[in-house]
Amino acid sequence: MAMLLKSHDAYSIAAQEDRSAQRYPLAISAMLRPSGSSGFQTLVTDLSLSGFAVRAITQMHPGTLCWLTLPGLSGLQAEIVWNDGNTVGCAFATLLNQAVLNSIIDRQAL
């Protein structure tokens, strides 16, 4: 008997599989807005299809929803996965499109 996956479970599996995808170290100024709070400027230091890391000295806890706004894009919903006190790691609610990721990386190289 086949077991159906909830959409969140399917995303979790896909996100873990994509951790083997290339992660791009970079430095892009962006806006991060935690749910129920004001947004703040931050620096994206790592980006992949499934998530990102940003510099943030904050008490945001894993499980908190947030929105990342990169230059030229609308806000991307994510969930905080870890916070070491200086950097916050987040997983996108929906995997980033490969063409969008390529465009961001290409602009970074300019």
Buried (B, 14 or more C-beta within 10 A) or exposed (E): EEEEEEEEEEBEEEBEEBEEEEBBEBEBEBBBBBEEEEBEEBBBBBBBBBBBBBBBEBEBEEEBBBBBBBEEEEBBEBBBBEBEEEBBBBBBBEBBEEEBBEEBBEEBEE
